[in-house]
């Protein structure tokens, strides 16, 4: 397999990296996190201007018709900068569901706005107490004279506060269905919070939410395959983001070992620390290989089981590598590695979150085994 990015993919990543280095450095990121919204509208507009929000959107809907491989290098750059804007959730999850399951009218209403940055979406799928389950149980939708009535609760919805539409999974009489919901509609309550790595999420309560008939996204009762495909696609992008964060952890730790001195010599001259640094690099490169395989499979594989196996295998490796690299980076920095002032502590938190999101190592080991 060719692990090298194409010229276009690398040029996009380089342009994004330059922007993030100059306009989204660590101090500016901290200011964004501590702002009222927790995100930057300016950064989002720039992402759209660069074409990031258009890459995975089909050409017929105004996008570039690309896939996960086309986004890998850009997601790595986002991982290095610890971007907190819900880019992955818009382009890899909610936007994916609209592109795959939406009607012509729904795609025309939402995807051009997603491409130009004027519309943001969020997927509300997880339910309290059900951990990583993709099929909803407690959130239900029943038909009414006007269309649908939605009841239930969703948790840890990334980007909910800035979303113009929520895509909500619910149990209907004949299976799992998806619905487009206005977050400002009567009966919808958002309880915002912040994750350990600074991203904004919200728990969503749905109490008798009245929806029109055209709020149904995709086939009634047949949405689960689309949810599984979009989640695999987003997981592949998350793996690429993890590679970027691990790459930064390696570079920052190596620089620290070269400059931090004890007894008149850099601590990097200690052979034991050199071995630990090498192990960090090996873990990262192994994870990069698995992330590349996962991105390739979600783009090209027509067999859902084969795609799921590749994604779960990658997520297991990413979760293990994220733990190893982040913990070693903090330990090799000593006490400074846990301070708010040092970016490495924030990288540790991001990698910890990545290891858990869309399923931890145990979850994906079980999923992989069930698909064997």
N, C-alpha and C positions, 0 to 999 in steps of 0.2 A: 504494500500500500504506500502511495506517495503521501508523506506527511507535510509536504511543503504547500504553503498557500499560493494561490494564483497571484499574479501581479495586481489585479483589481482588488482582491481581498486584502492583500498586504497594504496597498495604498490607502484603503479605507481605514484600516487599523492604525496606520501611521498618522493619518490626519486626525483621527479621533484621539490617539495618544498625545499628539502635540497640543490639541485643544485642552484635554484633561490636565496635562502637565502645567499649562499656563493659566487656565481659568477654573480649574477644579482641583487645586492642590489641597494638601491636608488641612490647612488653616481655613480655606474657603469651604471645604466640605464640612468642617465643624460648625461654621456659621450657618450653613444650609440646614444641618441636622437640628440646630437650636432655634431655627426660625419657626414661625407659627404653623406653617404648612409642612415643614420638614422636607420639602423638595424645592427645586429651582425651576421656575417657568422658563428662565433664560436657557438653562441647560437643555430642557426638553425641546425648546424651539430649535436649538442647535442640532440636537440629535436628528430631528425631523429634516432639517435643512441638509444635513449630511446624507440623508437617505436611509438611516438605520431603521426607521419605522416602516419603510416601504419594501425592504429587501424580501421579507417572507410573504408579502401580500401578492396574490396572483396578478399577472399582467392585465387580465381582463377587468380587474378592480382597481387599476391605477398603480399597482406595485411593480416590482422587478421579477417576481416569480422565482425567487431564490429559496434556499433551504438552510438547514442548520449549519452545514459546512461553510456556507457563505457568511454566516454570522459568527463563526468560531473566533476568528482573530479579533473582531470587534468586542465580543464578550470577554475575551482575555484582557483587553485594554480596560474594560469596565471593572473587571475583577481587581486589576492592579490599583486602580484609583478608588476602589470601594464605592462605586456609584450607588446612590440611594434612591434615585428615581426608578419607578416601576417599569423599566424598559422590558425586561424579560416577561413580565406578566401581561403587558400589552401586545407585544409582537409574537411571543412564544406560546401564550396560553389563551387569553381572551380573544385576541385577534385571530388566532388559529381556528378557534371554534366558530367564529363568525364566517371566516373564509371557507371552512369545510362544510358547515351545516346550515348556514344562512340562506334564505331565499334571495332572489334577485333584488327585491325591494330592500331587504335588510342589509345586504352587502352594499348596495348603493347608498344607503343612509348612513352607514358607519365607517366603511373601509376607506373612502377618500379622505375623511376627516382624520382617521388614524394615520394615514400616510403623510398628510401635511401638518400633523401635530395639533390640530384644533380639537380633536376628540380623543379622550382616553377611556379605556375599558378596564374592567376588573372582573375576575372570575371568582365567584363565591361558591366553593365546592365542599370544603371541609366542615364537618359538624362536630359540636362538642361531644367529647367522650368516644368518638369513633376514629381518632388518630388518623391513619393514612387511607382510610376507606374512600374509594372514589364513588361508589354508588350511595346516594342519599337514602336515609331511612326516616329521619324525624322531620325533614322538610317535605311538605306535601303540597300538591296543587290539585284542586278540584274544579271541574267545569261549572260555569254559571251562565246565566242568560247573557251577560255582557262579554264573557270570555273565560277568565280563570280567576280563582281566588287562591292566594299563596299564603301559607303559614309555615313557621319554623324558625330555625336559627342557624347561622353560619359563623364560623370563627376563623380568625387569622386571615383576613382577606387583604392581600397586599394591594395598595393603591386605591382602596375603596374611597377614601376621602376626596381624591382628585378625579375620580371616574365620572364620566357623563352617563354611562350605563353600566349596570351590573349584569353579569350573566350568571344566573342562579340555577343550580341543579336541584330538581325536586322529584319526589316519587308521585307518579300519576297512577291511575287505575291499571294501566297496562305496561308499566315499567318506569324507566328513568327518562325524564324529559328536561329540556333546557328552556329558560325563559329570560327575556330581556326586561330588566327592571330599572326604572328611574330611581336613583338613590334618594331623591327628594319626594317621592310619592308618599301618599298617606299610608301609614302602617309600617313604613320602613324606618328603622332606627339604627344609627351607626354609633358604636361605642369605640372611639379611636384609642390606640395605644402605640407604644414604640417597642420594637424588638430589641434584643440585647445588642445588636450591631447597628442600631440607629435608624432602621427602616420603619416607615409608618404603615400600620395595619389597622384593621377595625373588626370588631365582632358585629354581625348584622342580625337584627331581629326583624322578622317578617310576621306581622299580625293582621290577617285579613286583607292582604294587599290585593286590590282589584286590578286586573290586567285585561287588556283587550285581547281578542282572539289572535291577532297578529303578533302578540308578544312571544308566542311559541317559536323557539329557534330549532329548526331541524324537525325530524319525524317525532311524533308523539310516541313516547314509550321506547324509542330506539336510539337514545342519545349516548348510551354508555360506550360503544365503540369509538365515537368521536371524542369523548372525554379521555379515554385511555390513550388515543393517538396524540391528542394535544398535550397531555401530561408527559408522555414519553418525549415529545418534541421539546417541551420546556425543560425537562430533566437533562436532555443532551446539552442545551444551552447553559444550564446551571453548572454542568460539569466543566464546560469551557471557561465559565467565569471563575470557577475554583482554580483552574490552572493559572490564570492571571494572578490571583491572590497568592497562590503558593510561590509563583515566580518572584513576586515582590518580596515575600518572606525570605526566600533564599538570598536574593540580592542584598537586602538590608542586613541580614545576619552575617553574610560574608564580609560586607563592608565594616560591620561592627567588630568582627574578629580581627580584621586587619588594623584597625585604629585603636581599639581598647588595649591599654598596656597594663601589665602587672610585672613587678620586679624588673622594669626597664625593657621589657620585650612585649610585642603584640601577643595577645592570648591565642591568636590563630596559629602561632608556632607550636602550640601543644598538639601532639599527634592525636590524642583522644578526641579533641574538639574537631580536628580535621576529618576524622572518620565519621563523626556525627554529621558534619556538614555534607560529606559525600553521600551519606544515607538520605539526607533530605533531598538532594538533587536526584538520586535514583528513584525515590518515591514519586517525585514530581514527574519525571520522564515516563515512568510506567503509567501513571495516571493520565498523562497526555495521550499516550497511545490508546488507552481505553476510551478516552473522551472522543478521540478522532473516529474510532470504530463506531461508537454510539451515534455520532452525528451522521456518519455515512449511512448507517442502517436506517435511521428515521427518514432519511431523504430518499433512499432507493428501495428499501425492502417492502415487498407486497404481502409478506406473511407476518401477521400481527404477532404471532408467538415468537418468531425469530427476532423481530424488532424489539419486543419486550425483553427477551433474554439478553440481547446486547446492551440495552439500556440498564437493566438491573445489574449486569456484570460490571459495567462502567461505574455505576453509582456505588457499588460495594467498594471498588478500588478507590474511588474519589473520597468516600467517607473515611476509609482507613488512612489514605495519604494526607487528607486534610487534618486529621487528628495528629498524626506523626509530625508533619511539617510545622503546624502551628504550635504544638507543645514544645518542640525542640527550639523553635525560633525564640519563644519567650524564655525558655531556660537558658539558652546561650547568651541572651541579653542580660541575664541576671535580674535583679529587682526592678531595673528600668523597664523591663519588658512588660510589666503590668501597669505602668502609669498611663493616665489619660493623655499625657502630652506626647507620647510616642506612638507613631502610626502602627507599629507592630502589634500593640495590644488590640487595636481596632481590627487589624487583619486576623488576629486570633479569633475574635468574636464572629467575624464574617464567615470564616471557615467552619467554625462550630455550627453556625446556622445552616450553612450549605450542607454539612454532613447530615442534618436532620430533615431538611426540607424535601418534600416529595418521597419521603421514606428513608429511614436510616439503614445502616448496613444489615442489621438483623432482618428488617422487613424485606429488603431486596434479595438477601440470601434465600429466604423462604419463597419469595416469588420466583427466583431463578430455578430453585429446585422443583417447584410445581409445574414449570414449563419444560422440564427435561423429558 
